[in-house]
């Protein structure tokens, strides 16, 4: 069950929301701590129901992950209710609790996500060398629990932060389990850290303004997912499913640009919906996207794309790995240290996205490019903001081919087509794939992926609010009415799209 589904919108979410605010009203005279416990219990129970609706057999993995890291935090804290001293030496027990909790989560992740990949490659090696191999067939059919990559990283960040003295360990298992299982961010992020959201578990306030803001944000995300991402998805799939001999240069560019629009509006739309749902329940999640296609460098792109993952990898892989390398013989070679840290961090980034060689190479591809940018940090690879943006979008488009292609060979064939070595056919084949609906969605998506609308909104509001006289009041009211009308139209159109049972994939659903 995803947010962009009739089951969620009509059957799951309304009773969950009604129950939450019903409990909030009933508990209005309760002490704050007791009311928070009741509300968190409701969210924990309904989040498990949400997860079980799609992944009933693997709900135990989710609960087990929460239990492991909760207990590890308690052991590391050692009875302290305040954060550990950052300078104090950690005991063997504390180090063991940290390592054991991380190892347990990574082993679960490795088994479910990477065992089919390992088994498949072992079969290939055995076939090449004629070596006997045991029965690894069951590993090839291992199913992947929904959202395991997201909640694994969330839980690991908590234990590390407790160990490093950045936060105090919680003694309330319900609060921690509520955070890990909270359905708005459970299966597709953003990756929420306890240090950012922990205080809100005990002290949050619902308000009409916050609820209205969350509703609007949810509708925007739903529209991005259904009306734009889904509208280009069929076209993109048809292009990438073409036999390599039929892929022209024009169709290769059409599919690549279309996929760039699809993945951005698919994933940022889901993040918008998650942030909106969080606000409805009184939570404030951090932003996950900041118009990445307007970036002026690849480094800047990764500050804007999937921010919760890129900052997680920075804080828990890049910086620790760089620090450890610096303490070795490489300490006099900071550029080498930075380069190895970039490669390690983006190898993790690529492998996090999927157990395929394409994802591994995609991570290394960005690692190499970021090393080049780091080496030339004092002088951009291309001068000027415009050329920087052109270079960045071309690098990103080439990377999306590797991300989307089913194999390295298919990616190479698509790259060949992009640079003019595709099948003959000119622009004519584009009309076969670029339907009017896809063309409109592609055009709107290209504009919407850049900060054009926020700029226009700021200019308009600055103009409207420049004068506090009563003459401006009708204009302000008309602006608000237009916004509400636009949101209502997006909601109606999204429901119509979903009710029609049209193509509704979700790229990050199995990450």
Wavefront OBJ file of the C-alpha trace (Angstrom):
o trace
v 0.000 0.000 0.000
v 1.450 3.344 -1.058
v 0.242 6.869 -0.384
v -0.784 7.216 -4.032
v -3.442 4.516 -3.838
v -7.186 4.428 -3.315
v -6.728 1.956 -0.454
v -4.584 4.424 1.479
v -6.519 7.575 0.630
v -10.001 6.227 1.344
v -9.679 3.152 3.555
v -6.585 3.589 5.734
v -5.785 7.257 6.265
v -9.225 8.744 7.136
v -9.897 6.412 10.109
v -6.294 6.728 11.319
v -6.519 10.516 11.227
v -9.958 10.532 12.838
v -8.778 8.188 15.584
v -5.705 10.321 16.253
v -7.622 13.558 16.653
v -10.339 11.761 18.585
v -7.709 10.611 21.079
v -6.230 14.097 21.079
v -9.630 15.553 22.013
v -10.344 12.883 24.658
v -6.897 13.378 26.189
v -6.969 17.174 26.177
v -7.143 17.188 29.996
v -4.512 14.487 30.471
v -0.978 15.340 31.573
v 1.242 15.975 28.558
v 3.323 12.824 29.103
v 0.295 10.531 29.277
v -1.351 12.144 26.245
v 1.881 11.728 24.236
v 2.009 8.055 25.216
v -1.574 7.455 24.072
v -1.002 9.230 20.747
v 2.297 7.444 20.122
v 0.694 4.097 20.885
v -1.987 4.854 18.291
v 0.618 5.821 15.686
v 2.732 2.750 16.461
v -0.237 0.370 16.146
v -1.582 1.943 12.951
v 1.918 2.103 11.424
v 2.353 -1.637 12.014
v -1.045 -2.152 10.384
v 0.060 -0.019 7.425
v 3.239 -2.059 7.041
v 1.492 -5.392 7.508
v -1.052 -4.502 4.817
v 1.765 -4.815 2.261
v 4.414 -6.838 4.092
v 2.760 -8.893 6.819
v 5.354 -11.681 6.818
v 8.257 -9.260 7.390
v 6.799 -7.034 10.094
v 8.985 -8.931 12.572
v 12.118 -7.580 10.857
v 10.914 -4.031 11.447
v 10.095 -4.635 15.129
v 13.300 -6.608 15.679
v 15.389 -3.771 14.241
v 13.715 -1.300 16.601
v 14.242 -3.612 19.587
v 17.929 -4.247 18.806
v 18.835 -0.583 18.608
v 16.685 0.426 21.563
v 18.447 -2.125 23.770
v 21.836 -1.139 22.368
v 21.121 2.487 23.252
v 20.178 1.526 26.816
v 23.357 -0.529 27.245
v 25.567 2.200 25.782
v 23.971 4.850 28.017
v 24.689 2.695 31.081
v 21.947 4.213 33.227
v 22.684 7.826 32.262
v 19.739 10.018 31.328
v 21.888 12.681 29.726
v 24.192 12.331 26.695
v 27.521 10.631 27.261
v 30.595 12.812 27.460
v 32.100 12.972 23.994
v 35.630 12.890 25.364
v 35.175 9.972 27.749
v 36.671 6.595 26.866
v 33.998 4.039 26.012
v 33.999 0.695 27.807
v 34.263 -2.660 26.109
v 30.573 -3.263 26.831
v 29.600 0.001 25.137
v 31.746 -0.742 22.097
v 30.324 -4.265 21.907
v 26.746 -2.980 22.061
v 27.439 -0.516 19.248
v 29.190 -3.006 16.979
v 26.695 -5.800 17.689
v 23.652 -3.632 16.924
v 25.131 -2.310 13.674
v 26.300 -5.786 12.640
v 22.877 -7.310 13.366
v 21.081 -4.713 11.245
v 23.584 -4.951 8.408
v 23.382 -8.751 8.440
v 19.593 -8.570 8.139
v 19.946 -6.042 5.322
v 22.616 -8.143 3.603
v 20.562 -11.322 3.800
v 17.353 -9.871 2.434
v 18.793 -7.377 -0.041
v 22.120 -8.764 -1.220
v 21.991 -12.563 -0.888
v 20.273 -13.020 -4.296
v 22.962 -10.806 -5.877
v 25.782 -12.773 -4.233
v 24.216 -16.143 -5.120
v 23.703 -15.119 -8.745
v 27.332 -14.036 -9.138
v 28.609 -17.188 -7.421
v 26.619 -19.261 -9.924
v 28.184 -17.325 -12.784
v 31.707 -17.795 -11.439
v 31.091 -21.502 -10.849
v 29.812 -21.849 -14.417
v 32.866 -20.064 -15.853
v 35.412 -22.116 -13.898
v 33.427 -25.345 -13.859
v 33.595 -25.478 -10.073
v 30.961 -27.309 -8.021
v 28.730 -25.182 -5.862
v 26.154 -25.982 -3.244
v 22.430 -25.418 -3.437
v 22.113 -21.632 -3.413
v 18.779 -21.641 -5.212
v 16.713 -20.532 -2.176
v 18.847 -17.388 -1.867
v 17.901 -16.311 -5.387
v 14.245 -16.069 -4.382
v 14.792 -14.144 -1.145
v 12.147 -11.424 -0.880
v 13.049 -7.873 0.104
v 11.068 -6.346 3.001
v 9.623 -2.947 2.181
v 11.652 0.024 3.350
v 14.381 -2.070 4.982
v 17.144 0.217 3.698
v 15.395 3.275 5.145
v 14.600 1.991 8.616
v 17.965 0.225 8.926
v 19.836 3.480 8.359
v 17.489 5.319 10.735
v 18.103 2.819 13.527
v 21.882 2.740 12.996
v 22.115 6.535 13.163
v 20.399 6.478 16.572
v 22.839 4.004 18.114
v 25.878 5.833 16.731
v 24.587 9.190 17.979
v 24.053 7.763 21.471
v 27.540 6.253 21.459
v 29.148 9.509 20.312
v 27.297 11.531 22.953
v 25.229 13.549 20.487
v 21.934 12.516 22.076
v 20.723 10.828 25.240
v 19.363 7.296 24.935
v 15.614 7.045 25.344
v 14.218 4.764 28.042
v 10.813 4.682 26.371
v 10.639 1.821 23.875
v 7.256 2.995 22.608
v 8.668 6.363 21.577
v 11.601 4.788 19.756
v 9.458 2.131 18.068
v 6.979 4.832 17.049
v 9.780 6.750 15.360
v 11.164 3.728 13.478
v 7.750 2.500 12.329
v 6.022 5.867 11.755
v 4.135 5.241 8.523
v 4.612 8.652 6.849
v 8.324 7.937 6.335
v 8.430 4.159 6.820
v 8.785 2.692 3.336
v 10.389 5.504 1.332
v 11.846 8.049 3.722
v 12.981 10.669 4.270
v 15.552 9.047 6.560
v 14.587 10.546 9.916
v 17.145 10.743 12.718
v 16.133 10.475 16.351
v 18.082 13.609 17.256
v 15.912 15.616 14.854
v 12.520 14.197 15.751
v 12.962 12.781 19.278
v 11.717 15.869 21.171
v 8.597 15.953 18.992
v 7.637 12.460 20.136
v 7.046 13.826 23.637
v 6.044 17.380 22.865
v 4.172 18.288 19.710
v 1.164 20.452 19.175
v -1.495 20.101 16.518
v -2.754 23.314 14.978
v -5.105 24.248 12.172
v -2.322 26.140 10.418
v 0.066 23.180 10.541
v -2.677 20.780 9.455
v -3.611 23.001 6.502
v 0.044 23.303 5.518
v 0.435 19.517 5.694
v -2.701 18.934 3.634
v -1.494 21.285 0.916
v 1.952 19.688 0.874
v 0.424 16.211 0.632
v -1.766 17.222 -2.315
v 1.205 18.742 -4.135
v 3.154 15.520 -3.645
v 0.217 13.397 -4.784
v -0.109 15.492 -7.928
v 3.617 15.252 -8.652
v 3.441 11.475 -8.346
v 0.234 10.734 -10.231
v -0.076 13.528 -12.797
v 3.573 13.960 -13.791
v 5.679 10.935 -12.788
v 3.034 8.388 -13.758
v 2.224 10.199 -17.002
v 5.772 9.833 -18.312
v 6.418 6.393 -16.785
v 4.809 4.406 -19.610
v 6.765 6.338 -22.229
v 10.043 5.805 -20.344
v 9.426 2.080 -19.909
v 8.655 1.637 -23.602
v 11.884 3.384 -24.608
v 14.108 1.472 -22.193
v 12.447 -1.829 -23.148
v 13.379 -1.363 -26.812
v 15.884 -3.808 -28.268
v 19.222 -2.012 -28.565
v 19.139 -2.272 -32.343
v 15.956 -0.192 -32.488
v 17.075 2.623 -30.177
v 17.600 5.831 -32.130
v 19.451 8.841 -30.787
v 16.191 10.794 -30.520
v 14.362 8.091 -28.587
v 17.397 7.554 -26.314
v 17.360 11.233 -25.349
v 13.581 11.160 -24.961
v 13.757 8.180 -22.608
v 16.662 9.593 -20.611
v 15.113 13.032 -20.108
v 11.756 11.407 -19.393
v 13.317 9.204 -16.724
v 14.992 12.221 -15.116
v 11.565 13.838 -14.821
v 9.909 10.619 -13.666
v 12.338 9.763 -10.870
v 12.443 13.326 -9.552
v 8.679 13.779 -9.402
v 8.126 10.208 -8.227
v 10.517 10.439 -5.297
v 10.190 14.126 -4.407
v 6.412 13.706 -4.661
v 6.545 10.851 -2.164
v 8.772 12.959 0.127
v 6.276 15.834 -0.125
v 3.480 13.473 0.874
v 5.533 12.178 3.811
v 6.318 15.700 5.022
v 2.659 16.673 4.610
v 1.419 13.647 6.565
v 3.947 14.370 9.296
v 2.644 17.914 9.678
v -0.932 16.679 9.965
v 0.155 14.698 13.038
v 2.250 17.553 14.434
v 5.692 16.436 13.202
v 8.153 18.506 11.190
v 10.395 16.440 8.918
v 13.383 17.993 7.198
v 13.253 18.715 3.478
v 14.544 15.966 1.196
v 14.876 17.835 -2.109
v 15.957 21.381 -3.008
v 15.561 21.648 -6.801
v 18.580 19.436 -7.599
v 18.338 19.994 -11.363
v 19.221 23.653 -10.763
v 22.576 22.656 -9.229
v 25.737 24.327 -10.502
v 28.000 21.322 -9.869
v 27.647 17.629 -9.121
v 28.712 18.348 -5.540
v 25.879 20.871 -5.349
v 23.506 18.313 -6.885
v 24.176 15.917 -4.016
v 23.473 18.665 -1.513
v 20.021 18.973 -3.078
v 19.055 15.400 -4.085
v 17.755 12.922 -1.480
v 19.220 15.161 1.217
v 18.421 12.787 4.082
v 20.472 9.994 2.447
v 23.369 12.143 1.228
v 23.785 13.775 4.659
v 23.509 10.353 6.346
v 26.292 8.971 4.150
v 28.338 12.130 4.759
v 28.002 11.935 8.555
v 28.258 8.178 9.077
v 30.479 7.018 6.184
v 32.418 9.837 4.483
v 33.592 11.749 7.561
v 34.425 8.672 9.738
v 36.126 6.936 6.797
v 38.130 10.058 5.993
v 39.140 10.469 9.629
v 40.250 6.840 9.866
v 42.255 7.074 6.631
v 43.856 10.293 7.828
v 45.224 8.495 10.876
v 47.088 6.057 8.619
v 50.168 6.674 6.510
v 47.972 8.710 4.176
v 47.665 11.569 6.670
v 50.130 13.673 4.654
v 48.072 13.195 1.493
v 44.701 14.867 2.177
v 43.587 14.697 -1.460
v 44.150 10.941 -1.519
v 42.241 10.596 1.737
v 39.345 12.654 0.386
v 39.323 10.668 -2.840
v 39.186 7.303 -1.091
v 36.509 8.618 1.265
v 34.412 9.791 -1.700
v 34.740 6.418 -3.392
v 33.812 4.573 -0.204
v 30.857 6.842 0.515
v 29.398 6.596 -2.966
v 30.018 2.877 -3.144
v 27.737 2.687 -0.097
v 25.340 5.106 -1.806
v 25.154 2.945 -4.918
v 24.839 -0.356 -3.056
v 22.120 1.153 -0.830
v 19.949 1.695 -3.885
v 20.072 -1.878 -5.067
v 21.965 -5.165 -5.323
v 22.984 -4.839 -8.979
v 26.236 -4.022 -10.718
v 24.533 -1.043 -12.327
v 23.953 0.552 -8.916
v 27.492 -0.210 -7.753
v 28.933 1.381 -10.908
v 26.514 4.297 -10.551
v 27.915 4.998 -7.105
v 31.526 4.722 -8.308
v 30.683 6.959 -11.277
v 29.651 9.755 -8.934
v 32.569 9.059 -6.629
v 35.063 9.622 -9.465
v 33.312 12.811 -10.616
v 33.232 14.221 -7.093
v 36.933 13.465 -6.710
v 37.587 15.478 -9.878
v 35.486 18.352 -8.534
v 37.254 18.183 -5.182
v 40.684 18.322 -6.818
v 39.573 21.355 -8.822
v 37.558 22.895 -5.998
v 39.428 26.194 -6.287
v 38.554 26.361 -9.985
v 35.253 25.001 -11.367
v 35.484 22.428 -14.128
v 33.503 24.813 -16.350
v 33.445 28.581 -15.832
v 30.174 30.438 -15.343
v 26.954 29.459 -13.608
v 25.165 28.586 -16.859
v 27.897 26.245 -18.084
v 28.115 24.725 -14.629
v 24.410 23.903 -14.740
v 24.680 22.468 -18.276
v 27.627 20.284 -17.273
v 25.826 19.102 -14.131
v 22.599 18.134 -15.872
v 24.519 16.218 -18.552
v 26.462 14.301 -15.890
v 23.219 13.523 -14.055
v 21.453 12.371 -17.232
v 24.316 10.027 -18.090
v 24.112 8.681 -14.538
v 20.357 8.120 -14.756
v 20.919 5.826 -17.745
v 23.101 3.622 -15.562
v 20.559 3.805 -12.729
v 17.623 2.827 -14.979
v 19.221 0.298 -17.319
v 18.695 -3.405 -16.514
v 22.375 -4.206 -17.149
v 25.729 -2.585 -17.821
v 25.521 -3.703 -21.461
v 22.134 -2.040 -21.905
v 23.479 1.150 -20.331
v 26.433 1.152 -22.720
v 24.119 0.741 -25.720
v 21.965 3.637 -24.537
v 25.049 5.841 -24.103
v 26.108 4.952 -27.652
v 22.708 6.024 -28.911
v 22.883 9.292 -26.933
v 26.088 10.356 -28.688
v 24.758 9.581 -32.155
v 25.427 5.872 -32.688
v 21.806 4.791 -32.414
v 19.638 3.190 -35.051
v 18.530 5.312 -37.962
v 15.177 6.973 -37.839
v 15.658 10.653 -37.067
v 12.922 12.302 -35.027
v 10.032 10.287 -36.482
v 9.951 7.497 -33.854
v 9.491 10.037 -31.053
v 5.843 10.513 -31.994
v 5.197 6.836 -31.267
v 6.191 7.253 -27.613
v 5.546 10.918 -26.872
v 1.776 10.925 -26.439
v -0.028 14.245 -25.771
v -0.380 13.344 -22.088
v 3.309 12.479 -21.792
v 4.293 15.638 -23.673
v 2.291 17.859 -21.321
v 3.641 16.065 -18.244
v 7.193 16.312 -19.590
v 6.840 20.043 -20.248
v 5.269 20.771 -16.862
v 7.867 18.562 -15.198
v 10.766 20.360 -16.862
v 9.463 23.709 -15.580
v 8.471 22.353 -12.165
v 11.880 20.780 -11.562
v 13.415 24.260 -11.540
v 12.675 26.937 -8.911
v 10.522 28.946 -11.313
v 7.238 28.771 -9.417
v 8.765 29.685 -6.019
v 10.427 32.694 -7.646
v 7.159 33.828 -9.234
v 5.330 33.275 -5.944
v 7.858 35.363 -4.028
v 7.681 38.179 -6.542
v 3.892 38.142 -6.496
v 3.636 38.038 -2.703
v 6.207 40.807 -2.368
v 4.056 42.880 -4.699
v 0.804 42.001 -2.918
v 2.155 42.553 0.584
v 4.142 45.687 -0.238
v 1.217 47.816 0.866
v -0.754 47.088 4.052
v -3.724 49.175 2.969
v -7.183 47.669 2.838
v -7.082 47.968 -0.943
v -4.682 44.995 -1.015
v -6.909 42.756 1.087
v -9.116 41.540 -1.810
v -5.978 40.657 -3.784
v -4.603 38.644 -0.856
v -7.908 36.814 -0.459
v -8.083 36.164 -4.206
v -4.530 34.755 -4.135
v -5.396 32.388 -1.288
v -8.605 31.334 -3.014
v -6.699 30.625 -6.234
v -4.223 28.476 -4.342
v -6.966 26.479 -2.621
v -8.766 26.054 -5.952
v -5.578 24.824 -7.625
v -4.961 22.313 -4.823
v -8.558 21.079 -5.082
v -8.153 20.629 -8.835
v -4.913 18.668 -8.358
v -6.612 16.457 -5.768
v -9.601 15.746 -8.019
v -7.410 14.995 -11.038
v -5.198 12.720 -8.952
v -8.202 10.778 -7.702
v -9.483 10.461 -11.258
v -6.117 9.107 -12.359
v -6.006 6.565 -9.546
v -9.654 5.571 -9.960
v -9.042 4.872 -13.641
v -6.538 2.213 -12.606
v -3.799 3.641 -14.821
v -0.115 2.800 -14.593
v 1.110 3.613 -11.078
v 4.701 2.442 -10.484
v 6.828 3.617 -7.573
v 10.572 3.594 -8.169
v 11.704 3.671 -4.505
v 9.073 1.219 -3.243
v 11.543 -1.673 -2.821
v 14.539 0.231 -1.498
l 1 2 3 4 5 6 7 8 9 10 11 12 13 14 15 16 17 18 19 20 21 22 23 24 25 26 27 28 29 30 31 32 33 34 35 36 37 38 39 40 41 42 43 44 45 46 47 48 49 50 51 52 53 54 55 56 57 58 59 60 61 62 63 64 65 66 67 68 69 70 71 72 73 74 75 76 77 78 79 80 81 82 83 84 85 86 87 88 89 90 91 92 93 94 95 96 97 98 99 100 101 102 103 104 105 106 107 108 109 110 111 112 113 114 115 116 117 118 119 120 121 122 123 124 125 126 127 128 129 130 131 132 133 134 135 136 137 138 139 140 141 142 143 144 145 146 147 148 149 150 151 152 153 154 155 156 157 158 159 160 161 162 163 164 165 166 167 168 169 170 171 172 173 174 175 176 177 178 179 180 181 182 183 184 185 186 187 188 189 190 191 192 193 194 195 196 197 198 199 200 201 202 203 204 205 206 207 208 209 210 211 212 213 214 215 216 217 218 219 220 221 222 223 224 225 226 227 228 229 230 231 232 233 234 235 236 237 238 239 240 241 242 243 244 245 246 247 248 249 250 251 252 253 254 255 256 257 258 259 260 261 262 263 264 265 266 267 268 269 270 271 272 273 274 275 276 277 278 279 280 281 282 283 284 285 286 287 288 289 290 291 292 293 294 295 296 297 298 299 300 301 302 303 304 305 306 307 308 309 310 311 312 313 314 315 316 317 318 319 320 321 322 323 324 325 326 327 328 329 330 331 332 333 334 335 336 337 338 339 340 341 342 343 344 345 346 347 348 349 350 351 352 353 354 355 356 357 358 359 360 361 362 363 364 365 366 367 368 369 370 371 372 373 374 375 376 377 378 379 380 381 382 383 384 385 386 387 388 389 390 391 392 393 394 395 396 397 398 399 400 401 402 403 404 405 406 407 408 409 410 411 412 413 414 415 416 417 418 419 420 421 422 423 424 425 426 427 428 429 430 431 432 433 434 435 436 437 438 439 440 441 442 443 444 445 446 447 448 449 450 451 452 453 454 455 456 457 458 459 460 461 462 463 464 465 466 467 468 469 470 471 472 473 474 475 476 477 478 479 480 481 482 483 484 485 486 487 488 489 490 491 492 493 494 495 496 497 498 499 500 501 502 503 504 505 506 507 508 509 510 511
